Amino acid sequence: MKIGLYFGTFNPIHVGHLIIANHMAENSDLEQIWMVVTPHNPHKEKNTLLDDYQRLHLVKLATEDYPKIKPSDIEFKLPQPNYTVNTLAHLKDKYPQHEYCLIMGEDNLNSFHKWKNYGFILENHDIYVYPRLNSGEIDGRFLNHLKIQRVGAPVIELSSTFIRQSIKNNKNIRPLLPYNVWEYVDHNNLYKK
């Protein structure tokens, strides 16, 4: 099976994440999309993250009506901070029958050369890139690379940071989250402080 790995802290998961994941599931050769909940992204401050299992629960709530989109906690038991190359090696070892591809925004492609062992990742895995506004100029070595596929997904400019800040400021963010995610966040007073 060809699986697209969509990594993120999903703090919280929002409709933009679902739109991209569903677009990839329905409009590419990827058979499943795994929403890989990252416990600690090396580029983010850990103290801003909601508990790992709460974020995983939110991803489960958000994806329960999407049979091609699955939540994944594969990184929870790996050494932290997590690096994508290590996660890919672990997945290949644990589930060798699958082919793993990365899903990322153009903004991440611009910093891809800073990833640990990015050359090895690029040699061994396809990368599906969705458009972002203000992503800057794409590095020349990634422009026409055979392993990089640009996907004409909708441009979504919505961030979890914006949602957290809006909740903190008592703004109505209901349209920005899947309903059951919004219910859980609201009921548990998450991101209020």
N, C-alpha and C positions, 0 to 999 in steps of 0.2 A: 504494500500500500504506500502511496506517495502522500506524505504528511507535511503540512506547512506548520512550522513552529512560530507562533506569535508570542514573543517574550514581552513581559511587562510587569511592573509592580501592581498595576490595576488598583490604584489607590485613590478613588474607587474605579471599577470598571464602569464605562458609560456607553451611551448609544453610539458614539463615534467608533469605539473599539468594535462593537458588534457590526456596524455597517461595513467596516473594513474586513473583518473576519468572514462575514457572510458573503461579501463580494468575492473574496478569494475562494471560498467554498463553492460558489455557484458559477464563477466565470473564469476558472483556471483549470488546469489538469490536476490540481491538488484534490485528493479524495477526502481528506479530513484536515481540520485545523485544530491544533492543540494550543489552547491559551495557557502558556507556561507562566505560572505565577512565580515571580522572582522574589526570594526572601530578602536579598540585599544586592542591589545594583551597585557596582563599584563606583559609579558616577553620581550616586544620590546619597543624601544624608539618611542614615537609618532611623534617626529619631522622628522623622516625619511620616514614617510608615505605620499604618494600622497593623495589628497583629496578623501574622502570615496566614493563619487558619481562618480568620475573619475575611480576609481578602479572597482566599480560595472559596469560601462559602458564597461570597458575593458573585464570583465568577460562575459557580455552580448555579446559582439562582438565575443569573443573566442568560445562561446558555441552555437551560433545561428544555426549551422548545426548539432547539436547533440541533437536529440529529448529526450533522456533519461537524459541529463545533464541540470540542471536549475540553473541560478544565484539566490542568495537569499540575501536580505538586512535585514533579520529578526533581526539581532543584532543592527541595526542602531538606533532603538528607545528604546533599553534596556539601563539600567544604565551602565555607564562605570567606571572602566574597565570591560570588558565582561568576565564572567566565564561560561564555557561550561555547568555546572550543571544548571545555571539559564536559559540559552538559551533552554536547553532540557525541563525544566519545562514550559517555555513559549510556546514552540511548542506543547507540550502535551495538554496544556490548550486550545490553539487556534485551533489546528487540531488534536483532539483526535482520529480520525479515522485511523491515520497512526501509523506505528511502526518506531521508529527512531534508527538508528545505527550510530556509529562513524567510520570514516575512518581516520587512522593515520599511520605515518611511524614508523618503529621500534625505531628510535631515540626518538620519543615522548612517546612511550611505556616505555622507560627507565626512563623517568621523570614523568610518569603518577601518581605515588604515591604522587607527590607534588601538584597535581591538587586539587582544592577545592572540597571536598566531593567525591573524586574519588571512594570510596567504594560504595556509593549510585549509582553513574553512572554505575559501573560494575555490580551491582545487577540488574539494570533495563534496561540496553541497551547492545546489542552486539557490539563488537569492531572488525573491520576488519583492520588488520595490513599488510602493504606492506613493502617489504624488503628495507633496506638502507645499504650502505657500511659504515663501521666504526660506527655502531650504539652502539657498546659496548656489554657487556654481558647482556642478558635479566634478569631482576629481577625474582628470583625463583617463587614468588607468581603469576606471570603472564605467566609462561611458559606453563602450561597445563590447564589453566583456561577454563572452559566450555563456557564462554561468549566471549572469545578471539579467533578469527579465523585468522590464518596466511594465507595470500593470495600470491600465486606465481606470483605476478605482476612483470613487468620488473623493473630492478634496474635503477633508473634515478638519476644521480648525477648532477643536474643543479639547481642553486639557483637564486632567484630574486636579491639577493645581488650582485652576479657575473654579472648579466645582467645590473643592475644599474651602477655598477662600469665600465663595458665595454662601456656603452653609454657615461658616463662621460669622458672616455678616447678616444672617437671617434672611437671605434671598430665597426666592422660590426656584429650585433647580429641578423640580419634578420632570419637566420634559426632557432633561438631559440624561436621565438614568432610566434603565428598564424599570417598569413599575414595581416589580417585586424587590429589586435592589433599592429603589427609593424607599419603599415601605420599611425594609430592614434598617437602612441608614437612619431614617426618621424615627422609627420606634426605639432604636437603641441610642439615639442622640449622638451619633458618630460625627466626628469632625467639628463639633461645636466649639471646642477650645482651641 
